[in-house]
Amino acid sequence: MFKEFKDFVLRGNVLDLAVAVIIGGAFGKIVASLVNDIFMPLIGLALGGVDFSSLSVTVGEASINYGLFIQAIVDFLIIALVIFLLVKAVNRMSKKPAPAEPTTKECPFCFTVVPLKATRCPHCTSEIK
């Protein structure tokens, strides 16, 4: 059982996923700092000096911090944009497979698909050149 577990953990996919999760967590902290420390103060300044982290509404004894929710939305939008641009760049760099050679052709009389080497259509029995 230990050998099976070791084989499972040491497979390339599991290690790649573990590295991706760790890097994703670190990237999330960088984006959170970018949003909280750079973008949100600039957006707040453009909107007349609004501090989004302190925006809240009190309902009874509950405090609804909608400013923090706005910051979370901006975090998400930035992360989604970066991931979109990254996937788009990787897709552009990856090789597109060459189109496969055709193995069939269409009968010009009945439009049935026949093998490329066929000289007579099996459906209408017409001679194919």
C-alpha positions in Angstrom: 0.0 0.0 0.0 2.9 2.4 0.8 4.4 1.7 -2.7 1.1 2.5 -4.4 0.8 5.7 -2.4 4.4 6.6 -3.3 3.8 5.9 -7.0 0.6 8.1 -6.8 2.3 11.0 -5.1 5.4 11.0 -7.3 3.5 11.0 -10.6 4.1 14.1 -12.6 0.5 15.3 -12.5 0.3 15.3 -8.7 3.6 17.2 -8.3 2.6 19.7 -11.0 -0.7 20.3 -9.2 1.0 20.8 -5.8 3.5 23.3 -7.3 0.6 25.2 -9.1 -1.4 25.4 -5.8 1.7 26.8 -3.9 2.5 29.3 -6.7 -1.2 30.3 -6.9 -1.3 31.0 -3.2 1.7 33.3 -3.5 0.3 34.9 -6.6 -2.9 35.6 -4.7 -1.0 37.4 -2.0 0.7 39.6 -4.6 -2.5 40.4 -6.3 -4.2 41.2 -2.9 -1.4 43.6 -2.1 -1.6 45.2 -5.5 -5.3 45.7 -5.1 -5.3 46.8 -1.5 -2.2 49.0 -1.5 -2.2 50.5 -5.0 -5.4 50.2 -7.0 -8.0 50.7 -4.3 -6.4 53.9 -2.9 -6.2 55.3 -6.4 -9.8 54.4 -7.2 -10.8 55.9 -3.8 -8.9 59.1 -4.6 -10.6 59.3 -8.0 -14.0 58.9 -6.3 -13.3 61.8 -3.9 -11.2 60.2 -1.2 -13.3 57.1 -0.4 -11.6 54.5 1.7 -13.2 51.2 0.6 -11.9 49.2 3.5 -13.9 51.2 6.0 -17.2 51.2 4.0 -19.8 49.4 6.0 -23.4 49.4 7.1 -24.6 48.5 10.6 -27.8 46.6 10.9 -28.6 46.1 14.5 -25.4 44.7 16.0 -24.2 43.2 12.6 -21.7 45.1 10.5 -21.9 44.6 6.8 -18.5 45.4 5.3 -19.4 46.0 1.6 -16.2 47.9 1.0 -14.2 44.7 1.7 -16.6 42.9 -0.8 -15.8 45.5 -3.4 -12.1 44.9 -2.9 -12.6 41.2 -3.2 -14.4 41.7 -6.5 -11.5 43.8 -7.8 -9.1 41.1 -6.6 -11.1 38.5 -8.6 -11.2 40.6 -11.8 -7.5 41.2 -11.7 -6.7 37.5 -11.2 -9.2 36.5 -13.9 -7.6 39.0 -16.3 -4.1 37.7 -15.6 -5.1 34.1 -16.0 -6.9 34.9 -19.2 -3.9 36.7 -20.7 -1.6 33.8 -19.6 -3.7 31.1 -21.1 -4.1 33.2 -24.3 -0.3 33.5 -24.6 0.3 29.8 -24.0 -2.3 28.9 -26.6 -0.6 31.2 -29.1 2.8 29.7 -28.5 1.7 26.0 -28.7 2.0 24.3 -32.0 -1.2 23.6 -33.9 -1.3 20.0 -35.3 -0.9 19.7 -39.0 -4.2 18.8 -40.7 -4.6 15.1 -41.2 -4.4 13.7 -44.7 -7.9 12.9 -46.0 -8.8 9.2 -46.1 -12.1 9.6 -47.8 -13.7 11.5 -50.6 -17.3 12.2 -51.7 -19.0 10.6 -54.6 -19.8 13.4 -57.1 -23.1 11.7 -58.1 -24.8 10.7 -54.8 -22.5 12.5 -52.3 -21.8 9.3 -50.3 -18.5 9.3 -48.4 -16.2 6.6 -49.9 -12.6 5.5 -49.3 -10.0 7.6 -51.1 -8.8 4.6 -53.2 -12.3 3.6 -54.3 -12.9 3.6 -58.1 -16.6 2.9 -57.9 -19.2 4.2 -55.4 -20.7 1.3 -53.3 -24.0 3.2 -53.0 -24.8 4.3 -56.6 -22.2 2.1 -58.4 -21.0 5.1 -60.4 -17.4 5.2 -61.5 -15.3 7.6 -59.5 -12.2 9.2 -61.0 
